[in-house]
Each structure stands twice: as structure tokens, then as C-alpha cells.
């Protein structure tokens, strides 16, 4: 862990949030001093606010507003939701830390807060999901539509998402109504967690904790991706994938074979190890 980092397990959720917010403000101040062209922007989005939830609510409100869905309305909606639910604030903190720890292109927490559309789409989705379970479904669906328009990320407001989740790049991600995504999961761009047709009911994938899903992968139907499993880029998965295994191809096959699949000890959703299976996959030819 880099110098100056705070272990999540060593502190309370409030302490973790306060530490992260202080770090974000310090980064924004440094960037404003080094790049004066951004000073006004950084002041309005970060430095003028007293807390992470206020900054995030202001930024999301400005990102998602339209001529008929005003930024002030959205700001109040986001702020009231984040302020009244500590689990949403804890999830935002965990998601920021996930991006910073897993993505070498994430140069700072403030960069993620302001510029990572996967992070922003996920936080906005959490509010839409809260509205959905409160039976405020027209507003949840309107917010869902704006998230899809602005961020090119389509997550149904009924879908359930854990914390410590990284949507890396995020463009083209589709998550269906009855999908469930666990904790510490990493999902790359153009991933689909979809259904298999017009059948209603529970019809979308269930993604276990610590799963890594590579770019362009498609997982269809009410299938379970076990804890710590890895789905290779471009794979099409139609059946369950056991925990700690790797599924690759179209249609996807388990590395090592169905009877005795190879199992890994690491947590792919955290390690971001996309290619270690290649040494065991005899069909790989270049």
C-alpha cells in the first residue's frame, strides 16, 4: 500500500470518509495551483464544498441535468439521498478506493471523482435504486435514462450492486433489471449482464464477490458467476461458472476442462489479472 494510504479495515466508515475527503481536497488544491485554468472548476466542484456527499451531489447534478430536469432539483435529490443513507456514502468511498487501487491510470482520488464516468454512473445508479425500492419509479426511470444518455452506461434501477465496484472505462455496459453484482467486482467496458428473451421474472446474472469480467463479455440469463471467478474478454457465458475458475471463449469454456477446472487463489476483481490463464489454455495460438 502506498505511503499515506489508509487501510479500510483500520478505521470506521466515518473516519474513512473524512480521510478520503481531506485527501481529495488536498489533491484539488494542488491541481488548482499547478493548473490555473482549472482553478474555478475545481473550486466549484470540490473546494467550495464541506463534504464528499455535497461535492458528489453537485457534480452529478450538473452532469445529469437537462433543460427540463434542473441541476438544482438533482442536487437536492442526490444530497438528500446520500445524507440520509450512510451505506451509500460508504459505497462511494469504497468505489473511489477501488478505482485508485486497481487502475494504474487513476492518478488521484479527485481525478476519479470528477472524471471517471463508471464511478459517476454507479453512484447515480445507487440513488436511482434507492428511489426504485421506495416505489418512486417514474423518477428512478427518468434518472436511469439520463445516466444512460450522459455516461453510455445502462443499469436498470432495480439492479443491485455491492460496494468496492470498479466499472473500468464503462462505455457500453448494460446491466439488466434482476441482475445482482457483489462486492469488490471489476467490470470492463461493453459488458452485458442480460436476459435471454422476453421471459419475465428473475432472468439476469448474479455476479459473486471478487469477480473480474473482461471487456466485451456477455453473460445471459439467470446464471451464477461464483465468487472470485474470472470471465475472459469477449466471452459469451450462458451457464453457471464455479467459484475461483476462469471461463473463456464463445461459447465460454472453463480453463482446465469442465471436470477438473483450474482454480486460482487470488481475487481477480482486485488483482485485475486478465491473462494468467493463457499458459494453461492449450488452444491459444498466435
C-alpha positions as CSV (number, residue, x, y, z in Angstrom):
1,X,0.0,0.0,0.0
2,X,1.5,3.4,-1.0
3,X,2.7,5.7,1.7
4,X,-0.1,7.8,3.2
5,X,-2.8,5.3,2.3
6,X,-5.3,4.4,5.0
7,X,-6.5,0.8,5.3
8,X,-10.2,0.5,5.2
9,X,-10.1,-2.2,7.9
10,X,-8.2,0.1,10.3
11,X,-11.0,2.7,10.7
12,X,-14.7,3.3,10.9
13,X,-16.7,4.3,7.8
14,X,-16.9,7.9,9.0
15,X,-13.1,8.1,9.6
16,X,-12.5,6.5,6.1
17,X,-14.8,9.1,4.5
18,X,-13.2,12.0,6.4
19,X,-9.7,10.8,5.4
20,X,-10.7,10.4,1.8
21,X,-12.4,13.8,1.6
22,X,-9.3,15.5,3.1
23,X,-7.2,13.8,0.5
24,X,-9.5,14.8,-2.3
25,X,-9.5,18.5,-1.2
26,X,-5.7,18.5,-0.9
27,X,-5.4,17.0,-4.5
28,X,-7.8,19.6,-5.9
29,X,-5.9,22.4,-4.2
30,X,-2.6,21.2,-5.6
31,X,-4.1,20.9,-9.1
32,X,-5.7,24.3,-8.9
33,X,-2.3,25.8,-8.0
34,X,-0.4,24.0,-10.7
35,X,-3.1,24.5,-13.5
36,X,-4.8,27.9,-13.0
37,X,-7.1,27.2,-16.0
38,X,-8.9,24.6,-13.7
39,X,-9.0,26.7,-10.6
40,X,-12.6,27.9,-11.0
41,X,-13.8,24.4,-12.0
42,X,-12.0,22.7,-9.0
43,X,-13.4,25.4,-6.6
44,X,-17.0,24.9,-7.7
45,X,-16.9,21.1,-7.8
46,X,-14.7,20.3,-4.8
47,X,-13.1,23.1,-2.8
48,X,-16.2,25.1,-2.1
49,X,-18.0,22.0,-0.5
50,X,-17.8,20.9,3.1
51,X,-18.2,17.1,2.5
52,X,-17.9,14.4,-0.1
53,X,-21.6,13.9,-0.5
54,X,-22.1,17.6,-1.2
55,X,-19.4,17.7,-3.8
56,X,-20.6,14.4,-5.4
57,X,-24.2,15.7,-5.4
58,X,-23.2,19.0,-7.0
59,X,-21.1,17.3,-9.7
60,X,-23.7,14.6,-10.5
61,X,-26.5,17.3,-10.7
62,X,-24.5,19.3,-13.2
63,X,-23.5,16.3,-15.2
64,X,-27.1,14.8,-15.5
65,X,-29.2,17.9,-15.7
66,X,-31.1,18.9,-18.9
67,X,-33.3,21.8,-19.9
68,X,-36.3,20.2,-18.2
69,X,-34.5,18.3,-15.4
70,X,-32.8,21.1,-13.5
71,X,-29.4,20.8,-11.8
72,X,-30.8,22.3,-8.5
73,X,-33.5,19.6,-8.4
74,X,-31.0,16.9,-9.0
75,X,-28.6,18.3,-6.4
76,X,-31.3,18.3,-3.7
77,X,-32.3,14.7,-4.7
78,X,-28.7,13.4,-4.6
79,X,-27.8,15.3,-1.4
80,X,-30.9,14.2,0.5
81,X,-30.4,10.6,-0.5
82,X,-26.6,10.5,0.3
83,X,-27.1,12.4,3.5
84,X,-29.8,10.1,4.8
85,X,-28.1,6.8,3.9
86,X,-24.6,6.1,5.3
87,X,-24.4,2.9,3.3
88,X,-24.4,4.9,0.1
89,X,-21.6,7.1,1.3
90,X,-19.6,4.1,2.4
91,X,-20.1,2.5,-1.0
92,X,-18.9,5.7,-2.8
93,X,-15.8,5.7,-0.6
94,X,-15.2,2.0,-1.4
95,X,-15.7,2.6,-5.1
96,X,-13.2,5.5,-5.1
97,X,-10.6,3.4,-3.4
98,X,-11.2,0.5,-5.8
99,X,-10.6,2.7,-8.8
100,X,-7.4,4.2,-7.2
101,X,-6.0,0.8,-6.2
102,X,-6.9,-1.2,-9.3
103,X,-6.5,1.2,-12.2
104,X,-2.9,2.4,-12.8
105,X,-4.3,5.2,-14.9
106,X,-6.1,6.7,-11.9
107,X,-3.7,9.4,-10.9
108,X,-5.7,10.7,-7.9
109,X,-9.0,10.3,-6.0
110,X,-10.1,13.7,-7.2
111,X,-9.5,12.6,-10.8
112,X,-11.8,9.6,-10.3
113,X,-14.4,11.7,-8.5
114,X,-14.6,14.3,-11.3
115,X,-13.7,12.3,-14.5
116,X,-14.4,8.6,-14.1
117,X,-17.8,8.1,-15.7
118,X,-18.0,4.5,-14.5
119,X,-17.7,5.7,-10.9
120,X,-20.2,8.6,-11.5
121,X,-22.7,6.3,-13.3
122,X,-22.5,3.8,-10.4
123,X,-23.2,6.5,-7.7
124,X,-26.1,7.9,-9.7
125,X,-27.4,4.4,-10.1
126,X,-27.3,3.9,-6.3
127,X,-29.7,6.8,-5.9
128,X,-31.9,5.6,-8.7
129,X,-32.0,2.2,-7.0
130,X,-33.0,3.8,-3.7
131,X,-35.8,5.6,-5.5
132,X,-36.9,2.3,-7.1
133,X,-37.2,0.5,-3.8
134,X,-39.1,3.5,-2.4
135,X,-41.7,3.0,-5.2
136,X,-40.7,6.3,-6.8
137,X,-40.3,4.5,-10.0
138,X,-41.0,7.3,-12.6
139,X,-38.2,9.4,-11.1
140,X,-35.9,6.3,-10.9
141,X,-36.5,5.6,-14.6
142,X,-36.0,9.2,-15.6
143,X,-32.7,9.3,-13.7
144,X,-31.8,5.9,-15.3
145,X,-32.4,7.4,-18.8
146,X,-30.2,10.4,-18.1
147,X,-27.4,8.2,-16.8
148,X,-27.5,6.2,-20.0
149,X,-27.6,9.3,-22.2
150,X,-24.7,11.1,-20.4
151,X,-22.4,8.2,-19.4
152,X,-23.3,5.5,-22.0
153,X,-23.9,3.1,-19.1
154,X,-27.3,1.4,-18.9
155,X,-28.0,0.0,-15.5
156,X,-31.7,-0.8,-14.7
157,X,-32.6,1.0,-11.4
158,X,-33.8,-2.3,-9.9
159,X,-30.4,-4.0,-10.3
160,X,-28.5,-4.5,-7.1
161,X,-24.8,-3.5,-6.8
162,X,-22.4,-4.1,-3.9
163,X,-19.5,-1.8,-2.9
164,X,-15.9,-1.6,-3.9
165,X,-17.1,-2.0,-7.5
166,X,-15.0,-0.7,-10.5
167,X,-16.6,-0.1,-13.9
168,X,-13.4,0.4,-15.8
169,X,-13.9,2.7,-18.9
170,X,-17.6,1.7,-18.6
171,X,-18.7,2.7,-22.1
172,X,-21.4,0.3,-23.3
173,X,-22.0,-1.5,-20.0
174,X,-25.6,-2.9,-19.8
175,X,-27.0,-4.4,-16.5
176,X,-30.5,-5.9,-16.5
177,X,-33.3,-5.4,-14.1
178,X,-32.8,-8.5,-11.9
179,X,-29.0,-8.6,-12.1
180,X,-27.0,-8.7,-8.8
181,X,-23.3,-7.6,-8.6
182,X,-21.4,-8.4,-5.4
183,X,-18.7,-6.6,-3.6
184,X,-15.2,-5.9,-5.0
185,X,-16.1,-6.7,-8.5
186,X,-14.4,-5.2,-11.6
187,X,-16.2,-4.9,-14.9
188,X,-14.7,-3.5,-18.1
189,X,-16.3,-1.7,-21.0
190,X,-19.0,-3.2,-23.3
191,X,-20.0,-5.9,-20.8
192,X,-23.6,-7.1,-20.9
193,X,-25.4,-8.7,-18.0
194,X,-28.6,-9.5,-19.9
195,X,-31.6,-11.8,-20.2
196,X,-32.3,-14.4,-22.8
197,X,-35.5,-13.2,-24.4
198,X,-39.0,-12.0,-23.5
199,X,-39.4,-14.1,-20.4
200,X,-40.1,-12.1,-17.2
201,X,-39.2,-12.7,-13.6
202,X,-35.7,-13.4,-12.3
203,X,-33.8,-13.5,-15.6
204,X,-30.4,-11.8,-15.2
205,X,-26.9,-12.9,-14.0
206,X,-25.8,-13.0,-10.4
207,X,-22.2,-11.9,-10.0
208,X,-20.4,-13.1,-6.9
209,X,-17.9,-11.1,-4.8
210,X,-14.4,-10.5,-6.3
211,X,-15.3,-11.4,-9.9
212,X,-13.5,-9.9,-12.9
213,X,-15.4,-9.6,-16.1
214,X,-13.2,-8.7,-19.2
215,X,-14.1,-6.2,-21.9
216,X,-16.9,-7.2,-24.3
217,X,-18.0,-10.2,-22.3
218,X,-21.7,-11.2,-22.5
219,X,-23.4,-13.1,-19.7
220,X,-27.0,-14.0,-20.3
221,X,-29.8,-15.4,-18.2
222,X,-30.2,-16.2,-14.5
223,X,-26.8,-17.7,-14.2
224,X,-24.4,-17.6,-11.2
225,X,-20.8,-16.4,-11.6
226,X,-19.1,-17.8,-8.5
227,X,-17.1,-15.9,-6.0
228,X,-13.6,-14.9,-7.4
229,X,-14.3,-16.2,-10.9
230,X,-12.8,-14.7,-14.0
231,X,-14.6,-14.1,-17.3
232,X,-12.3,-13.5,-20.2
233,X,-12.7,-10.6,-22.6
234,X,-15.2,-11.3,-25.4
235,X,-16.6,-14.4,-23.8
236,X,-20.3,-15.5,-24.0
237,X,-21.5,-17.2,-20.8
238,X,-24.8,-19.0,-20.7
239,X,-24.4,-21.3,-17.7
240,X,-23.0,-21.1,-14.2
241,X,-19.3,-20.5,-13.7
242,X,-17.9,-22.1,-10.5
243,X,-16.0,-20.0,-7.9
244,X,-12.3,-19.4,-8.5
245,X,-12.4,-20.6,-12.1
246,X,-11.8,-18.9,-15.4
247,X,-14.3,-19.0,-18.3
248,X,-13.1,-18.0,-21.8
249,X,-14.4,-18.1,-25.3
250,X,-17.7,-18.1,-27.3
251,X,-19.4,-20.2,-26.1
252,X,-17.3,-19.9,-22.8
253,X,-15.3,-22.9,-21.6
254,X,-13.6,-23.5,-18.3
255,X,-9.8,-23.4,-18.4
256,X,-8.6,-26.8,-17.4
257,X,-11.8,-28.5,-18.5
258,X,-15.3,-29.0,-17.1
259,X,-14.5,-31.9,-14.9
260,X,-11.4,-30.5,-13.2
261,X,-11.2,-26.8,-14.0
262,X,-8.1,-24.9,-13.0
263,X,-8.6,-22.8,-9.8
264,X,-6.8,-19.7,-8.7
265,X,-6.2,-18.4,-5.2
266,X,-6.2,-14.6,-5.9
267,X,-9.2,-12.4,-6.1
268,X,-9.4,-11.3,-9.8
269,X,-11.7,-8.4,-9.1
270,X,-9.0,-6.9,-7.0
271,X,-5.8,-8.1,-8.7
272,X,-7.1,-7.3,-12.3
273,X,-5.2,-10.3,-13.6
274,X,-6.7,-10.8,-17.1
275,X,-4.3,-13.1,-18.8
276,X,-2.6,-15.6,-16.4
277,X,-4.8,-18.4,-17.7
278,X,-3.2,-18.3,-21.1
279,X,-0.3,-20.6,-20.0
280,X,-2.9,-23.3,-19.2
281,X,-5.1,-22.8,-22.3
282,X,-3.7,-25.1,-24.9
283,X,-5.9,-23.8,-27.7
284,X,-4.3,-20.3,-27.5
285,X,-2.3,-19.8,-30.8
286,X,-0.7,-16.7,-32.2
